Amino acid sequence: MDLSDNVGGDAERVGLEQVRARVLPDGRLSAADAARYLGRNPKTLANWRSTGIGPAWTRNGGRIFYRLSALRRWMEGNA
């Protein structure tokens, strides 16, 4: 799934930047893609994880993942 498809041509009309983040079929994003989606540095998300703030995340096989739905809920709650 390409998140930029949701914006379509509207981004150009209102001056928004399209961000490409890879979402796995089950709705997960890697930490790097989650940071890109949120417009943050991956180290910022790492700091948030270590202090217990930020969006919900999971660890699978030693890798960190975020669910797209959790990122959207977190963004809505911190707007």
Protein Blocks (a to p, Z undefined) as FASTA:
>chain_A
ZZklmnmmmlmmnopacddddddfkopacfklmmmmnopafklmmmmmmnopajddddee
hiacddfklmmmmmmmmZZ
